[in-house]
Amino acid sequence: MAQESSINTASRRTRILNNHLVQYPSKPTSCLQSNSCLSYTPPESTESFGFDIKEMRKIVDFHNLEDRDWLFGVIKQGRVFNGKERGGRLFVSPDYNQTMEQQREMTMKRIEYLLERGAFDGWLTKKGVEAELKKLSLLEVIQIFDHSLSVKIGVHFFLWGGAIQFMGTKRHHDKWLRDTETYAMKGCFSMTELGHGSNVRGIETVTTYDSKTGEFVINTPCESAQKYWIGGAANHATHTIVFSQLKINGVNEGVHAFIAQIRDVNGNILPNICIADCGHKTGLNGVDNGRIWFDNLRIPRENLLNLVADVSPDGQYLSAIKDPDQRFAAFLAPLTSGRVTIATSAIYSSKIGLAIAIRYALSRRAFSMTPNGPEVLLLDYPSHQRRLLPLLAKSYAMSFGGNYLKMLYVNRTPESAKTLHVVSSAFKAIFTWHNMRTLQECREACGGQGLKTENRVGHMKGEFDVQSTFEGDNNVLMQQVSKALLSEYVAAKKKNKPFKGLGLEHMNGPVPVIQPNLTSTTLRSSQFQMNAHCLRERDLLNRFAAEISLYQSNGESKERAFILSYQLAEDLGRAFSDRAILQTFLDTESNVSAGPLKNVLGLLRSMYALICLEEDAAFLRYGYLSTDNAAAVRKEVTKLCRELRPHALALVSSLGIPDAFLSPIAFNWIDANSWSSAQQ
Ligand SMILES: Cc1cc2nc3c(=O)[nH]c(=O)nc-3n(C[C@H](O)[C@H](O)[C@H](O)COP(=O)(O)OP(=O)(O)OC[C@H]3O[C@@H](n4cnc5c(N)ncnc54)[C@H](O)[C@@H]3O)c2cc1C
């Protein structure tokens, strides 16, 4: 309780706020009435926008705008979404001041609310491109509100539900999909173990088959085999997908997936199963991550997800794919959805950060440039522009990359499986790294205000950090990208055939030449920009292949040669991603007719292309750019910052994030911090 002071207690009022007794005087002190105080001026009038922000939003959000707006409205209206008025505006945001247990329960309450309003209708029972796009758009909206909520929903629908849909067959679909969609049961996904995360093939859980009873028997043979980090396992999940080695007649047939019930309808843990909590995390505490041990758990034979392999009632292992490597790849192929949703979610998160930081920078002033002159808006400092506007251009570029990835995913065919695997791995890594970097820059750009949880930016760093680790560690994913590019290279050279696929067709043409003295006009031409990106990718792929080959000719195994060439592999993975993203930007731009919108897209595209050139040391290291040209690139980026500055508000207003999902410092932060506001 607050200490009694000498101030007349009668002049104080008291109230309970967050369980603390708060005391404050009944009227403001004189300084609050002084004329010398700053007054808030809104950034700019919406009439000054140089392009149509509604049209831009259509390009950026790309699909299901009405569905998105419907769900934003549903969330704004729901009491469980913790709406609060600040500075005369409504903001919705989870209460991160709650305990871990309370946050987990609120996550479930929010799911129930959304379920009652039909938000998940058709998520697993409707098929086709439209249904899939709608589902992706609604998950993006949910994530804009809270990452825990979207992860909890994502685990249930995309991991548990997705495994049944894509690794199972009709018997599993008939039995589980409808109940999953209605939450009659709650699913989780047990792949990771204490001892093995990225290396899924190394997991130690063992499943055998008992032909006398027609059951599989699942065991956790040692502590390192305990399932770890399983989202939903600690409190709520009733069922799980268990990834395990399958041993049939003493032969290990490799990793397979099984359905197991872990709790009864009342939430009691079933016999032969032990569950413990992973505990408090640096973020994402609305998700109940748990650990699971299996002790001779028996499940029916039919619970093997048998799209790729099966076991007959008398215990024979059956699979059309004989090669264990190919079988393992076929098992995991359907799980791409996680990478797709994480990639696009990361970009929405960076957009929230940028919308808040840029709006704040358009109303916050600091220092003056002349003695006794007015203080200067943060975004009028060239340094502040340089910190935020290239990140904004990258977020736009990655939005277009994300849209391409989603279309690739919803229209997937066996022929596009490789491209989908490579692009989703590359974009998941690049977008999530970009998001963390953006949030940190935005946090700092907001100064101390960036550290207030209600202002979102700082807090989101902890909430989204995990994206670089789960659903494929970013570094491991980037290795896979380079490996895939290398195998394309080796195949093309071996067969002496042109490159086809993964956007590598540029390797068939002549080597692009970068002229010695780059002018502003050249730097802004899409042809130069694409040439520079292709040159880097092409050269790095050649170098990578040559280095691997050299290691191998010196007696190293293929695997070790790859590990030793990790630096080129990393550079190549980034070069592939940047070039692929630039291509999606150009494709997007080509669908826009000439006018102010296309002009500003051109500025953003040039900024994206040039900042990639400036940030990757490979351009200087391998001499794709001379030092003079590198200096010209840097100068052009500064010019682009100046040219984008007048569009900054319009650009962040086109990102498809309603005001209620931003934060008080994005608007009238003086009113939001007024004395009267503190008393509400
Ligand atoms: C909040 C949270 C929720 C999760 N939810 C789930 C879930 O619901 N279900 C589930 O099954 N799992 C879940 N996971 C687990 C997640 O998928 C794993 O953490 C992830 O796969 C990484 O595994 P790991 O933690 O064992 O790290 P490791 O694989 O041990 O990696 C540690 C480090 O080593 C590096 N490294 C690994 N291999 C190589 C290599 N070959 N070369 C160079 N460097 C390498 C990595 O880059 C990384 O930096 C979750 C994790 C978290 C944190």
The ligand as an SDF file (V2000), in Angstrom:
LIG
                    3D

 53 58  0  0  0  0  0  0  0  0999 V2000
    8.2020  -20.9270  -28.2140 C   0  0  0  0  0  0  0  0  0  0  0  0
    8.4860  -22.1770  -28.9910 C   0  0  0  0  0  0  0  0  0  0  0  0
    7.4350  -22.9130  -29.5050 C   0  0  0  0  0  0  0  0  0  0  0  0
    7.6800  -24.1030  -30.1860 C   0  0  0  0  0  0  0  0  0  0  0  0
    6.6290  -24.8970  -30.5820 N   0  0  0  0  0  0  0  0  0  0  0  0
    6.8820  -26.1510  -31.0500 C   0  0  0  0  0  0  0  0  0  0  0  0
    5.8080  -27.0700  -31.2790 C   0  0  0  0  0  0  0  0  0  0  0  0
    4.6330  -26.7450  -31.1010 O   0  0  0  0  0  0  0  0  0  0  0  0
    6.1130  -28.3140  -31.7160 N   0  0  0  0  0  0  0  0  0  0  0  0
    7.4050  -28.7090  -31.9440 C   0  0  0  0  0  0  0  0  0  0  0  0
    7.6180  -29.8560  -32.3400 O   0  0  0  0  0  0  0  0  0  0  0  0
    8.4450  -27.8560  -31.7270 N   0  0  0  0  0  0  0  0  0  0  0  0
    8.2080  -26.6040  -31.2770 C   0  0  0  0  0  0  0  0  0  0  0  0
    9.2600  -25.7430  -31.0360 N   0  0  0  0  0  0  0  0  0  0  0  0
   10.6130  -26.2130  -31.2340 C   0  0  0  0  0  0  0  0  0  0  0  0
   11.3390  -25.5530  -32.3830 C   0  0  0  0  0  0  0  0  0  0  0  0
   10.8200  -26.0020  -33.5920 O   0  0  0  0  0  0  0  0  0  0  0  0
   12.8310  -25.8590  -32.2050 C   0  0  0  0  0  0  0  0  0  0  0  0
   13.2670  -25.0710  -31.1180 O   0  0  0  0  0  0  0  0  0  0  0  0
   13.6260  -25.5840  -33.4450 C   0  0  0  0  0  0  0  0  0  0  0  0
   13.3960  -26.5810  -34.3840 O   0  0  0  0  0  0  0  0  0  0  0  0
   15.1390  -25.5150  -33.1540 C   0  0  0  0  0  0  0  0  0  0  0  0
   15.5580  -26.6480  -32.4710 O   0  0  0  0  0  0  0  0  0  0  0  0
   16.4710  -26.4990  -31.1650 P   0  0  0  0  0  0  0  0  0  0  0  0
   15.8060  -25.5560  -30.2440 O   0  0  0  0  0  0  0  0  0  0  0  0
   16.7300  -27.8650  -30.6690 O   0  0  0  0  0  0  0  0  0  0  0  0
   17.8060  -25.8360  -31.6670 O   0  0  0  0  0  0  0  0  0  0  0  0
   19.0240  -26.5800  -32.3820 P   0  0  0  0  0  0  0  0  0  0  0  0
   18.5570  -27.3630  -33.5360 O   0  0  0  0  0  0  0  0  0  0  0  0
   19.8090  -27.2870  -31.3460 O   0  0  0  0  0  0  0  0  0  0  0  0
   19.8410  -25.3240  -32.8840 O   0  0  0  0  0  0  0  0  0  0  0  0
   20.6250  -24.5170  -31.9860 C   0  0  0  0  0  0  0  0  0  0  0  0
   21.5540  -23.6410  -32.8240 C   0  0  0  0  0  0  0  0  0  0  0  0
   22.4430  -24.4680  -33.5600 O   0  0  0  0  0  0  0  0  0  0  0  0
   22.4640  -24.0920  -34.9260 C   0  0  0  0  0  0  0  0  0  0  0  0
   22.5840  -25.3030  -35.7670 N   0  0  0  0  0  0  0  0  0  0  0  0
   21.8240  -26.4090  -35.7250 C   0  0  0  0  0  0  0  0  0  0  0  0
   22.1940  -27.2700  -36.6870 N   0  0  0  0  0  0  0  0  0  0  0  0
   23.1950  -26.6860  -37.3720 C   0  0  0  0  0  0  0  0  0  0  0  0
   24.0000  -27.0500  -38.4910 C   0  0  0  0  0  0  0  0  0  0  0  0
   23.7930  -28.1990  -39.1650 N   0  0  0  0  0  0  0  0  0  0  0  0
   24.9420  -26.1780  -38.9340 N   0  0  0  0  0  0  0  0  0  0  0  0
   25.1460  -25.0250  -38.2990 C   0  0  0  0  0  0  0  0  0  0  0  0
   24.4220  -24.6270  -37.2450 N   0  0  0  0  0  0  0  0  0  0  0  0
   23.4580  -25.4300  -36.7800 C   0  0  0  0  0  0  0  0  0  0  0  0
   21.1310  -23.4100  -35.1850 C   0  0  0  0  0  0  0  0  0  0  0  0
   21.2650  -22.4410  -36.2280 O   0  0  0  0  0  0  0  0  0  0  0  0
   20.8350  -22.7640  -33.8460 C   0  0  0  0  0  0  0  0  0  0  0  0
   21.3750  -21.4650  -33.8150 O   0  0  0  0  0  0  0  0  0  0  0  0
    9.0100  -24.5270  -30.4020 C   0  0  0  0  0  0  0  0  0  0  0  0
   10.0800  -23.7510  -29.9180 C   0  0  0  0  0  0  0  0  0  0  0  0
    9.8260  -22.6010  -29.2130 C   0  0  0  0  0  0  0  0  0  0  0  0
   10.9960  -21.8320  -28.6620 C   0  0  0  0  0  0  0  0  0  0  0  0
  1  2  1  0
  2  3  1  0
  2 52  2  0
  3  4  2  0
  4  5  1  0
  4 50  1  0
  5  6  2  0
  6  7  1  0
  6 13  1  0
  7  8  2  0
  7  9  1  0
  9 10  1  0
 10 11  2  0
 10 12  1  0
 12 13  2  0
 13 14  1  0
 14 15  1  0
 14 50  1  0
 15 16  1  0
 16 17  1  0
 16 18  1  0
 18 19  1  0
 18 20  1  0
 20 21  1  0
 20 22  1  0
 22 23  1  0
 23 24  1  0
 24 25  2  0
 24 26  1  0
 24 27  1  0
 27 28  1  0
 28 29  2  0
 28 30  1  0
 28 31  1  0
 31 32  1  0
 32 33  1  0
 33 34  1  0
 33 48  1  0
 34 35  1  0
 35 36  1  0
 35 46  1  0
 36 37  1  0
 36 45  1  0
 37 38  2  0
 38 39  1  0
 39 40  1  0
 39 45  2  0
 40 41  1  0
 40 42  2  0
 42 43  1  0
 43 44  2  0
 44 45  1  0
 46 47  1  0
 46 48  1  0
 48 49  1  0
 50 51  2  0
 51 52  1  0
 52 53  1  0
M  END
$$$$
